[in-house]
């Protein structure tokens, strides 16, 4: 779910992988690999992505992110 949720949240922000990586302090290729399920990711990097996206860390791991997004308005 992490990869899909990253893509969804990134799209909501209108961000490229480059922008997300820059905001999170990560390398763009790392973000691309995570989104393509080519790379494992440590919890501290998931936290960096959540902070950059302005969402709770749990949302990145949420099975039904759509319901979370609807609840917030």
C-alpha angles and dihedrals in degrees: 000000000000095000094048093045091050090053093047095048092043089053092049089055091045089235130150121221086258092057094047091048091050093048091048096043092241134122117266093230089054091054090047092051092049091050090050093047090242095121138043117232131213121232092247090059091048086054091051090053092048092050091048091050092044095235135117112271090240090064090067089058096039116126093208104035092159091068091050091052092049092050091057094055 
